[in-house]
Every structure is written in C-alpha cells, then in structure tokens.
C-alpha cells in the first residue's frame, strides 16, 4: 500500500482569523484568501510552506490543494516555485453548488478533489487541514503499511498545549481495545467529554488528519448527510458513518504531541522562529 499523495484543504473562509485581526487593526490578511498563506517565520514564508516541507520530509511526492474558485494566490505560489523541491503540485477547486452561498463542507471538498483527480480513487492518500502544522512523524505514520484500509492519528490530549475549553471543541474518539475507531464525535458537549477517556485516562482527539483508501471512502463522502446546524457535509461525519457500517476499517494511530495551528491572530507569533 503505497501512499505518497497528500491532500490539504485550504478553501475555508478563515472568518475567525479575520475577525481577530480586525480587532487588532491588523491588515495582514487584507489580500490573502486563506490563513495558510499568512507569512510567518524569520523569512516571511507562507504558513503552508512549513506544512508542505514536513510532508516532503515524510516522503510525500504529490500535493493536492483543495481551494476555493478564487485561488489565484495559490496558483501564483505554484507558478513562482513557492513550494519545497521534489513535489508535484495540483490544484482542485471546490465549487459552490447552485442555490447555495457557501461551500458544502469538507466531505464535499474531498469528493470534488477525487472527482477532478480520479487517480486518487484508485490508491491511498493522506488528507489534512491547511492551518495545522502536523509533524513529520505524524505524516510518516499515515504512510506506513497497516491492517486496515483507512487510518487517522489519535492525539492524546495531554500532549497539547491548549486549554481544556479549546480541546473540548475538537472531535473526540471512542477507540476499541485493538486500536480501531468505534465512534467519532465532533464538538461534544463539555459535560460528556470525560466519558470518552480511555482506560489510561487519556482523551483521544482527532485533529483532522486521515489516510484513506480512495475507493473505500468515496461512497461515504459522496453520501455524507448534511449537518442540520452547520448546513454542511463534514468529513468527520462521513467517517462516523463509515465505521458504523464497516467496523474495524479505520485504524487509530496514537501520538502525543502539540499541534501548532493558526486559529486567530494571537497564534501568528507562535511561528516567529521558523526558519
């Protein structure tokens, strides 16, 4: 099972980041369509560069960026050689369905990417968010041979440098003793969070980094139910339906480490020392 393709979702509107920057009268995103392009580090490279650099070091050779139709900034980055060497870069566009004013969510984004690049349906790939700086190790873990068609990283919450309130907003997981996902719950009620701790007292959290068999996951992202509150097809919901219908199809790979991310303006300074 060779997995050398990484899909990164960079099509979101980044509304929370823009609000927090506006409160500080900071114009850094005035001409930037997505927070993954915010310049960080000592050399002012886009945040996305450092995530992609980790992916290259983890052995990925093909990068697919899921963008919005207004993706000229990503196209320019590609044309100007703004990504690390040794990588083929492809852009997929998540179109907004007729009759809607916003995209249909992350499951729809992945479906549109697979429809535009059908070769992904024939193999195994990794997919993740564009505003989390996943480690080389986590990206490597999802390339390893495994005993299931799908996998995700299950992060021990004790490894995070986040408040409990922020952790409670992540998706938590119910994992069986032999390491397979039984249930994934997006943004659980705070009072219910302790119920999901494992035998060691560890809360296992998803940070939206998965590896899928393309042919195996496609029906679930295509038929993913629309969330009644957010009015979107969300990838964790598609995974929840998948494990309900196909037990022991999603392997949970445990890691314990902090995942730096770009949520609001205060997070930008966390990356000031990147080379």
C-alpha positions as CSV (number, residue, x, y, z in Angstrom):
1,X,0.0,0.0,0.0
2,X,1.9,3.0,-1.2
3,X,0.8,6.4,0.0
4,X,2.8,9.3,-1.5
5,X,-0.2,11.7,-2.1
6,X,-1.2,14.4,0.4
7,X,-4.4,16.5,0.1
8,X,-4.5,19.7,2.0
9,X,-7.8,21.6,2.4
10,X,-7.2,25.4,2.1
11,X,-10.6,26.6,0.8
12,X,-12.1,27.9,4.1
13,X,-13.0,31.5,4.6
14,X,-10.9,31.9,7.8
15,X,-13.6,34.1,9.3
16,X,-12.4,33.8,12.9
17,X,-8.9,34.8,12.0
18,X,-10.1,37.8,10.0
19,X,-12.3,38.9,12.9
20,X,-9.4,38.7,15.4
21,X,-7.1,40.6,13.1
22,X,-9.7,43.3,12.5
23,X,-10.0,43.8,16.3
24,X,-6.2,44.4,16.3
25,X,-6.4,46.7,13.2
26,X,-4.0,44.3,11.5
27,X,-4.2,44.2,7.7
28,X,-2.1,41.1,7.2
29,X,-5.0,39.2,5.5
30,X,-6.4,42.0,3.5
31,X,-5.2,40.5,0.2
32,X,-4.8,36.9,1.4
33,X,-7.6,34.4,0.7
34,X,-6.7,31.8,3.3
35,X,-4.8,31.9,6.6
36,X,-2.5,29.1,5.3
37,X,-0.9,31.9,3.2
38,X,-0.2,34.2,6.1
39,X,3.6,35.0,6.2
40,X,5.3,33.5,9.3
41,X,8.8,32.7,10.4
42,X,12.1,34.5,10.0
43,X,11.9,34.5,6.2
44,X,8.2,35.5,5.9
45,X,7.2,32.3,4.1
46,X,3.5,31.3,3.9
47,X,2.5,29.0,6.8
48,X,1.6,26.4,4.2
49,X,5.2,26.2,3.2
50,X,6.2,24.7,6.5
51,X,3.5,22.1,6.5
52,X,4.4,21.1,3.0
53,X,8.1,21.0,3.9
54,X,7.2,18.4,6.7
55,X,5.3,16.4,4.1
56,X,8.2,16.3,1.8
57,X,10.5,15.1,4.6
58,X,7.9,12.5,5.4
59,X,8.1,11.1,1.9
60,X,5.2,12.6,0.0
61,X,5.8,13.4,-3.6
62,X,2.4,14.6,-4.8
63,X,0.4,17.5,-3.3
64,X,-3.2,18.3,-4.0
65,X,-4.5,21.7,-2.7
66,X,-8.3,22.0,-2.4
67,X,-9.0,25.7,-2.9
68,X,-12.0,28.0,-3.5
69,X,-12.6,29.2,-7.1
70,X,-10.8,32.4,-6.2
71,X,-7.5,30.6,-6.0
72,X,-5.1,32.9,-7.9
73,X,-2.9,33.3,-4.8
74,X,-2.3,29.5,-4.7
75,X,-1.8,29.3,-8.4
76,X,0.8,32.2,-8.2
77,X,2.6,30.3,-5.4
78,X,2.8,27.2,-7.5
79,X,3.9,29.1,-10.7
80,X,6.6,31.0,-8.7
81,X,8.1,27.9,-7.3
82,X,6.9,28.7,-3.8
83,X,6.8,25.1,-2.6
84,X,9.7,22.9,-1.5
85,X,11.5,21.0,-4.2
86,X,10.7,17.3,-5.0
87,X,6.9,17.8,-5.2
88,X,4.3,17.7,-7.9
89,X,1.6,20.2,-7.0
90,X,-2.1,20.1,-8.3
91,X,-5.0,22.5,-7.5
92,X,-8.5,21.2,-7.0
93,X,-11.4,23.7,-6.9
94,X,-14.3,23.2,-4.6
95,X,-17.2,24.9,-6.4
96,X,-20.3,26.2,-4.5
97,X,-23.4,24.2,-5.6
98,X,-26.1,26.1,-7.4
99,X,-28.5,27.7,-4.9
100,X,-26.0,28.0,-2.1
101,X,-24.0,30.9,-0.9
102,X,-21.2,28.9,0.7
103,X,-19.3,25.7,0.1
104,X,-20.9,22.4,1.1
105,X,-18.2,21.4,3.7
106,X,-15.1,19.3,4.0
107,X,-16.6,15.9,2.8
108,X,-17.8,17.7,-0.3
109,X,-14.4,19.3,-0.8
110,X,-12.7,15.9,-0.7
111,X,-15.3,14.4,-3.1
112,X,-14.7,17.3,-5.6
113,X,-11.0,16.7,-5.4
114,X,-11.3,13.0,-6.1
115,X,-13.7,13.7,-9.0
116,X,-11.2,16.1,-10.5
117,X,-8.2,13.7,-10.0
118,X,-9.7,10.2,-10.5
119,X,-6.4,8.6,-9.9
120,X,-6.9,9.3,-6.2
121,X,-9.8,6.9,-6.2
122,X,-7.5,4.1,-7.2
123,X,-5.0,4.5,-4.4
124,X,-4.3,5.5,-0.8
125,X,-3.8,9.2,0.2
126,X,-3.5,11.4,3.3
127,X,-5.8,14.4,3.8
128,X,-5.5,17.2,6.4
129,X,-6.3,20.8,7.2
130,X,-4.1,23.6,5.9
131,X,-3.9,25.6,9.2
132,X,-2.4,22.9,11.4
133,X,1.4,22.3,11.4
134,X,1.4,18.5,11.6
135,X,4.7,16.9,12.4
136,X,6.9,14.8,10.1
137,X,6.3,11.8,12.3
138,X,2.5,12.1,12.1
139,X,2.7,12.4,8.3
140,X,5.0,9.4,8.1
141,X,2.8,7.3,10.4
142,X,0.0,7.5,7.8
143,X,2.3,6.2,5.1
144,X,3.1,3.0,6.9
145,X,1.6,-0.3,5.9
146,X,-1.4,-1.1,8.1
147,X,-4.1,-3.7,8.8
148,X,-7.0,-1.5,7.7
149,X,-8.0,0.4,4.6
150,X,-8.2,3.7,6.5
151,X,-6.4,5.4,9.4
152,X,-6.2,8.6,11.4
153,X,-3.9,10.0,14.0
154,X,-5.4,9.8,17.5
155,X,-3.8,12.5,19.6
156,X,-3.6,12.2,23.4
157,X,-5.0,15.4,24.7
158,X,-2.3,15.6,27.5
159,X,0.3,16.3,24.8
160,X,-1.5,19.5,23.7
161,X,-0.6,23.0,24.9
162,X,-4.2,24.0,24.7
163,X,-6.8,24.9,27.4
164,X,-9.4,22.3,28.3
165,X,-12.1,24.6,26.8
166,X,-10.3,24.6,23.4
167,X,-9.7,20.8,23.5
168,X,-13.4,20.3,24.1
169,X,-14.1,21.9,20.7
170,X,-12.2,19.2,18.9
171,X,-13.6,15.8,17.8
172,X,-13.2,13.1,20.4
173,X,-12.9,9.4,19.7
174,X,-14.1,6.1,21.1
175,X,-11.4,3.5,20.3
176,X,-11.8,-0.2,20.8
177,X,-9.0,-2.2,22.6
178,X,-7.4,-3.4,19.4
179,X,-7.0,0.2,18.2
180,X,-9.9,0.7,15.7
181,X,-12.2,3.6,15.7
182,X,-15.7,2.9,17.0
183,X,-17.1,6.4,17.1
184,X,-16.0,10.0,16.4
185,X,-17.9,12.8,18.0
186,X,-17.5,16.4,16.6
187,X,-17.6,19.1,19.2
188,X,-19.1,17.1,22.1
189,X,-21.0,18.6,25.0
190,X,-18.4,19.6,27.6
191,X,-20.2,17.6,30.2
192,X,-19.8,14.4,28.1
193,X,-16.1,14.8,27.3
194,X,-14.9,12.7,30.4
195,X,-16.9,9.8,29.1
196,X,-14.6,9.4,26.1
197,X,-11.4,9.0,28.1
198,X,-9.6,5.6,27.5
199,X,-8.5,3.1,30.2
200,X,-5.4,5.2,30.9
201,X,-7.5,8.3,31.5
202,X,-6.4,9.8,28.2
203,X,-8.8,11.7,26.0
204,X,-8.2,10.8,22.3
205,X,-8.7,13.7,19.9
206,X,-8.9,14.0,16.1
207,X,-7.0,16.9,14.5
208,X,-8.5,16.1,11.1
209,X,-5.5,14.2,9.6
210,X,-6.6,11.0,7.9
211,X,-5.4,8.4,5.4
212,X,-8.0,6.8,3.2
213,X,-8.4,4.2,0.5
214,X,-9.9,6.3,-2.2
215,X,-12.3,3.7,-3.5
216,X,-13.3,2.8,0.1
217,X,-14.1,6.3,1.3
218,X,-15.6,7.7,-1.8
219,X,-19.2,6.5,-1.3
220,X,-19.2,7.9,2.3
221,X,-18.0,11.4,1.3
222,X,-20.5,11.4,-1.6
223,X,-23.4,10.3,0.5
224,X,-22.4,12.1,3.7
225,X,-25.5,13.6,5.4
226,X,-25.7,17.4,5.7
227,X,-25.3,18.6,9.3
228,X,-28.5,20.3,10.3
229,X,-26.8,23.1,12.2
230,X,-23.8,24.0,10.0
231,X,-25.6,23.0,6.8
232,X,-22.5,21.3,5.5
233,X,-21.2,17.8,4.7
234,X,-18.5,17.3,7.3
235,X,-15.7,14.8,6.9
236,X,-15.8,13.5,10.5
237,X,-19.5,12.7,9.9
238,X,-18.6,10.7,6.8
239,X,-16.0,8.8,8.9
240,X,-18.6,8.2,11.6
241,X,-21.0,6.6,9.1
242,X,-18.1,4.6,7.6
243,X,-17.1,3.0,10.9
244,X,-20.7,2.3,11.8
245,X,-21.2,0.4,8.6
246,X,-17.7,-1.1,8.4
247,X,-16.3,-1.8,11.9
248,X,-12.5,-2.1,12.2
249,X,-12.0,-0.3,8.9
250,X,-10.3,2.8,10.5
251,X,-7.1,2.2,12.5
252,X,-6.3,4.8,15.1
253,X,-2.5,5.6,15.3
254,X,-1.7,7.1,18.7
255,X,0.6,10.1,19.1
256,X,1.2,12.6,21.9
257,X,2.5,16.0,20.8
258,X,1.3,19.5,20.4
259,X,-0.1,20.6,17.1
260,X,0.6,24.3,16.5
261,X,-2.2,25.9,14.5
262,X,-3.5,29.2,13.1
263,X,-6.9,29.9,14.7
264,X,-6.7,33.5,15.5
265,X,-4.3,36.5,15.4
266,X,-2.6,35.5,18.6
267,X,-1.3,32.3,17.1
268,X,0.8,34.0,14.4
269,X,3.6,34.9,16.9
270,X,4.0,31.2,17.7
271,X,5.7,30.7,14.4
272,X,8.1,33.6,14.5
273,X,11.2,31.4,14.9
274,X,10.5,29.1,11.9
275,X,13.5,29.1,9.5
